[in-house]
Amino acid sequence: MGALFSFVVVILLILVAYVGVAAAGLQSIFGIVIPYVAVLTFIVGVVYRVIKWGRSPVPFPIATTGGQQKSLPWIKQAKLDNPSSTTGVIGRMVLEVLLFRSLFRNTKSELRDGKLGYGSAKWLWVAAIAFHWSFWIVLLRHIRLFATPVPSFVNVLENLDGFLQIGVPRLFLTGVILLLAVTYLLLRRFYVPQVRYISLASDYFPLFLIMAIASTGILMRYFFRVDIVGVKELTMGLVSFNPVIPAGVGTIFYIHVFLVSTLFIYFPFSKLMHMGGVFLSPTRNLANNSRMVRHANPWNYPVKVHTYDEYEEEFREKMINAGIPIESTVLPEEFEEEFKEKVEDAGTPVREEE
Amino acid sequence: MAKTPKPEELSKIDYKLPEKGWMDTPVEFKEGMYCHGARPQYLETVDFPNPRQWSSKKDEDWKLPENWKEIVLNGMKERLEKYRSFRLFMDICVRCGACADKCQFFLGTGDPKNMPVLRAELIRSVYKRYFTASGKMLGKLAGGRELTLDVLKEWWYYFYQCSECRRCSVFCPYGIDQAEITMIGREILNLLGLNTDWIAGPVANSYMRGNHLGLEPHTIKSNFDFMAEDIEEVTGIKVEPTFNRKGAEILFVAPSGDFFGDPGTYTCMGYLMLFHELGLDYTWSTYASEGGNFGSFTSMEMGKRLNYKIYAEAKRLGVKWILGGECGHMWRVVNQYMDTWNGPADFLEVPVSPITGTRFENAKSTKMVHIAEFTADLIKHGKLKLDPSRNDHLKVTFHDSCNTARGMGILDEPRYILKNVLNHFYEMPEETIREKTFCCGSGSGLNAAENMELRLRGGFPRANAVKYVHQKYGVNMLTNICAIDRAALPTLMNYWVPGVDVAGVHELVANALVMKGEKERTQDLRLEPLPEKVGAENV
């Protein structure tokens, strides 16, 4: 149900943009107003969310240790999986953020004849890496539309991305990889029973949305060619705050922009915030050095405890009898003579009551 | 108590998922899968709310305060503001499912709500409904749901089917730690007096008597006398441990499980023999007689209240530093909570081994050293005379406890010790050891009697890996550095892998330890005959 709902919503979004632009002629709404609103929502929303996380403190150093701790000098520490220094933490975070280190550990378990086996399961990692990296590169390539002259790294990126030199305009691999990866991620939500069982509408929606974004982008570049000069005029107008709507940019462009705007608006309110969240995850971004350096809890407060004196008060006689030293030098009356010796044997000096 | 099914039946685990979505599948309380509710006197002892006689069966009246919903939601709000972990983990899960089959309770039960992602979703759905804009507006579409009595009971059932082992957290791409969510979930449940009896009892005992078993000072002493007698029988040497002795150099704190009952007592005898042989100037404490911390299975505050005693006692006795015994969650607490809770321990000194002179820089703030670090250092410096052949009747594997593996990372120290005190060591498959280790199935206070089926199921993946090395190499001894392991694994082994015994690492150290002036050893610490000597002594 969640999947169907999300699919329908994305189709509706496409229709809204199509009708709005092709029939109602609302180019300036879809090309100017909504993108501005989207970018603003994205920035404000993300900052708000991150600040909200930041306002909750990290009271305890709860790093998940994924390897050997730092202890004796001759025992080899797993410096990245169980870091004890800032450098180690940075290394761990780099591996986590750029290479999805933890997901790379993924295994698949299988129960056969009462025996559990564990196999390698790297497809999720492969798809996730492919998806995120290609999405990122696609995004960077779009800088071409927002800067004149085009920064040289964008050209370098395009040359790498299009190194196959197929077709005119030449094929960018990342666009295709993005679409394939997102399709895989969607299909596993359909076909892996456990994943299907846990999936919510908010899991399907971004996948359908991104799929639609990638598809419209690809259609626009290779099939229904849009007037790229007009597009750049529009995008440059947006970044220079002199928005214009050039004539003759195809409707599909506005659909694409509308979907991207939707993604930007949706982002801060959704699980997509994992992008920012991973940096703040206390099981990953803390060093396991809490026996070396005291971690302070800002809301640490005094608690009610059962003190030694209260304990001894309850068990004094039994302790004396068992020859366990006691703190109180004033013995209960009935013990004075009988146990003085015993107490002294146990190492507690006995003082006469004053 | 429910009759426990036979292993053949229990190992046929049905992973088929229900037709209906999880939100529409009400929780069903299965006998043997949950614990009794906490008795009122235990809660009263530590001033916890809502003490009353109640039954934890689902259909019974749980006798909750009228405004329970308000208490829960306020409790959530408070914790969202106090723990970045909680707010973040509520927000960023993408439900990729990587954690699903990493949980031993899911692997052992097939119950989808034991997938860490769904266990989290049980509370995340309420978070969404009451604390996020999307959930308030879109409800179920945004993954939100109403907090009902049924949902509350579902939390109780499933937060006490999680052993806070953190295995899921190793595999999660964002490090979402279900242990953290379970801990906070239990904390919230405790606002309503919803603890289990087997956690609340040990908490009250630890609070009043210093240890979870409720042993009074003279009982501790007499237990040690028994152990000393056994040691004398085996070695001819009389060990004389001291208690609450002021001016000792070191305070030794072990899990109290080691004072009472096999095989923990053998580990304790191991400590006693080692310290005697070293002539260590150390003392036990009857007041701080528990390293383990059942408070940490209840709430952070309760954890702190119990943990307080260790530093307080160290200060009172005037020791220089603290040495800690073999215990799992005790060491998660020591490593990640103790200093923050009850430190700084500026009245202690940076630990230095009086035997080797090694300065334990890694413990320079907490001032507390793990005995495996201490002993590994002794062996490395050649300070122990060891005869590994005395353990030749044992084929040994090592079970990493979840807490020491994933909340600390003490992996190679115990292995180094084992390889020096015995000749036959075999590792279990790599997906089941070190940071990927499986829980014994009874951690975090789940080791009660009435939830035996849950424990056997949760321990199934661990047992399965033991069975593998048992069949392949003839492994007959499962070692560990955790008192809950020593309490829980014998039952698990009896059930799943008969023929495998359980021991703490220091039991085997003591078996191999050649002591000054000892008589010829013919028995191990269990008073079982030592293997026949073949050829020259392997010293």
Interface residues (C-beta under 8 A of the other chain):
Chain A: G2 F5 R49 K52 W53 G54 R55 S56 P57 V58 P59 F60 P61 I62 A63 T64 T65 G66 G67 Q68 Q69 K70 S71 L72 W74 I75 K76 A78 D81 N82 S84 E96 F100 S102 L103 R105 N106 T107 K108 S109 L111 G114 K115 L116 Y118 L124 A128 V192 P193 Q194 V195 Y197 I198 S199 L200 A201 S202 D203 F269 S270 K271 M273 H274 G277 V278 L280 S281 P282 T283 R284 N288 S290 R291 M292 V293 R294 H295 A296 N297 W299 N300 V303 K304 V305 H306 T307 Y308 Y311 E312 E314 F315 K318 M319 N321 A322 G323 I324 P325 I326 E327 G347
Chain B: E8 S11 K12 I13 Y15 L17 G21 W22 D47 L80 E81 K82 Y83 R84 S85 F86 R87 L88 D91 I92 C93 V94 R95 C96 G97 A98 A100 D101 K102 L107 P112 M115 V117 L118 E121 T132 A133 S134 L141 A142 G143 R166 S169 V170 F171 C172 P173 Y174 G175 I176 D177 E180 Y207 M208 R209 G210 E216 P217 H218 K221 S222 F243 N244 R245 K246 T286 Y287 M300 E301 K304 R305 Y308 K309 A312 E313 R316 V334 N335 Q336 Y337 D339 T340 W341 G343 P344 T358 F360 E361 N362 A363 K364 S365 T366 M368 H370 E373 A376 D377 K380 A405 R406 G407 M408 G409 I410 L411 D412 E413 Y416 P429 E431 T432 R434 E435 K436 F460 P461 N464 A465 K467 Y468
